[in-house]
Amino acid sequence: MVSKINYFSISKQGRKSEHNEDYVAIPSPKTSIESLEQNGYFFVLCDGIAGAKAGETASRICAKTLFEIYYQFPLLDDFQLHILSTITSINDKIWGIANEFPQYSVMGTTLVSLLLKNNYAFLNSVGDSRAYIWNQKKLTQIT
């Protein structure tokens, strides 16, 4: 049985950025506890690479696609292999768009995802975005 957890997201523009290139995908508060029991809680944060063209586009494509694919095919038999394959496919998709459309050339994004399911936590990290654990007293960086 899955415990109900409280979660939220917050995003702020970086000090050196002209605009915010973050994109966060989290389960809707309206998601049923039955769905969360079956599929787990999946969280995705992507941050467009500063200085690259269209980082906000890359982060949106990556986060939305990964989140949607997970909830369409929530495999846990070999979650790490499944998620790695999905991330590789999304990377290929972003590179394809960047090569086809000049306005998106050299776009890129970081990625941090977390799946909480069946008393396990599966964490993925690509790039310099960070994940932390909050223990009611302090944040501890884990990536």
C-alpha positions as CSV (number, residue, x, y, z in Angstrom):
1,M,0.0,0.0,0.0
2,V,1.3,3.5,-0.9
3,S,1.3,6.2,1.7
4,K,0.0,9.5,0.7
5,I,2.8,12.0,0.5
6,N,2.7,15.7,0.2
7,Y,4.7,17.3,-2.6
8,F,5.0,20.6,-4.5
9,S,7.3,22.2,-6.9
10,I,8.8,25.6,-7.1
11,S,11.0,27.1,-9.8
12,K,12.9,30.4,-10.0
13,Q,14.8,32.1,-12.7
14,G,18.6,31.8,-12.2
15,R,20.6,34.8,-11.4
16,K,22.5,34.7,-14.7
17,S,19.5,33.6,-16.9
18,E,17.5,35.8,-19.1
19,H,14.4,33.7,-18.5
20,N,13.4,30.5,-16.6
21,E,14.1,27.3,-18.6
22,D,12.8,24.9,-15.9
23,Y,10.0,22.4,-16.6
24,V,8.5,20.2,-13.8
25,A,6.2,17.3,-14.3
26,I,4.5,15.9,-11.2
27,P,1.4,13.8,-10.5
28,S,-1.8,15.9,-10.4
29,P,-3.3,16.4,-7.0
30,K,-6.4,14.9,-8.5
31,T,-4.6,11.6,-9.2
32,S,-6.4,8.8,-7.4
33,I,-4.6,6.9,-4.6
34,E,-5.4,3.7,-6.5
35,S,-3.4,5.0,-9.5
36,L,-0.5,6.0,-7.3
37,E,-0.6,2.6,-5.6
38,Q,-0.3,0.9,-8.9
39,N,2.1,3.3,-10.7
40,G,3.9,5.1,-7.9
41,Y,4.8,8.8,-7.6
42,F,6.9,9.9,-10.5
43,F,8.5,13.4,-10.5
44,V,10.6,14.9,-13.3
45,L,12.6,18.2,-13.4
46,C,14.4,19.5,-16.4
47,D,16.3,22.7,-16.8
48,G,17.3,24.1,-20.2
49,I,21.0,24.5,-20.6
50,A,21.9,28.2,-20.1
51,G,23.4,29.8,-23.1
52,A,22.0,27.2,-25.5
53,K,19.2,28.2,-27.9
54,A,15.7,27.1,-26.9
55,G,16.6,25.4,-23.5
56,E,13.1,25.9,-22.3
57,T,11.9,23.9,-25.4
58,A,14.3,21.1,-24.7
59,S,13.3,20.9,-21.0
60,R,9.6,20.9,-21.8
61,I,9.9,18.2,-24.4
62,C,12.1,16.0,-22.1
63,A,10.0,16.4,-18.9
64,K,6.6,16.0,-20.5
65,T,7.6,13.1,-22.7
66,L,9.3,11.2,-19.9
67,F,6.4,11.7,-17.5
68,E,3.8,10.8,-20.1
69,I,5.7,7.7,-21.2
70,Y,6.2,6.5,-17.7
71,Y,2.5,6.7,-16.8
72,Q,1.5,5.1,-20.1
73,F,3.9,2.2,-19.5
74,P,4.8,2.0,-15.8
75,L,7.1,-1.0,-15.9
76,L,8.9,-1.9,-12.8
77,D,10.3,-5.3,-13.8
78,D,13.4,-3.5,-15.2
79,F,12.6,0.1,-14.4
80,Q,16.2,1.3,-14.8
81,L,16.6,-0.2,-18.3
82,H,13.2,1.1,-19.3
83,I,13.8,4.6,-18.1
84,L,17.4,4.7,-19.6
85,S,16.0,3.6,-23.0
86,T,13.2,6.2,-22.7
87,I,15.8,9.0,-21.9
88,T,17.9,7.9,-24.8
89,S,14.9,8.1,-27.1
90,I,14.0,11.6,-25.8
91,N,17.6,12.7,-26.3
92,D,17.4,11.5,-29.9
93,K,14.1,13.3,-30.4
94,I,15.6,16.6,-29.1
95,W,18.7,16.2,-31.3
96,G,16.5,15.5,-34.3
97,I,14.5,18.7,-33.7
98,A,17.7,20.7,-33.1
99,N,19.2,19.5,-36.4
100,E,16.0,20.1,-38.4
101,F,15.2,23.6,-37.2
102,P,17.9,26.3,-36.9
103,Q,16.0,28.1,-34.2
104,Y,16.5,25.0,-32.0
105,S,20.1,24.3,-32.8
106,V,22.3,23.2,-29.9
107,M,19.3,23.1,-27.5
108,G,19.8,21.0,-24.4
109,T,18.5,20.2,-21.0
110,T,19.4,18.6,-17.7
111,L,17.2,16.0,-16.1
112,V,16.4,14.7,-12.6
113,S,13.7,12.1,-12.1
114,L,12.4,10.3,-9.1
115,L,10.1,7.3,-8.8
116,L,8.7,6.4,-5.4
117,K,7.1,2.9,-5.7
118,N,6.8,-0.2,-3.5
119,N,9.0,1.3,-0.8
120,Y,11.8,2.0,-3.3
121,A,13.2,5.2,-4.7
122,F,14.6,5.2,-8.2
123,L,16.6,8.3,-9.0
124,N,18.0,9.4,-12.4
125,S,20.2,12.4,-13.0
126,V,21.7,13.8,-16.2
127,G,23.6,17.0,-16.1
128,D,24.1,19.4,-13.2
129,S,20.5,19.7,-11.8
130,R,20.4,18.4,-8.2
131,A,18.2,16.2,-6.1
132,Y,18.0,16.6,-2.3
133,I,16.6,14.7,0.7
134,W,14.6,16.7,3.3
135,N,14.7,15.1,6.7
136,Q,12.6,17.7,8.6
137,K,15.7,19.5,9.7
138,K,17.9,20.0,6.7
139,L,18.4,19.4,3.0
140,T,21.1,17.0,1.9
141,Q,22.2,16.9,-1.7
142,I,22.2,13.4,-3.2
143,T,23.2,14.1,-6.8
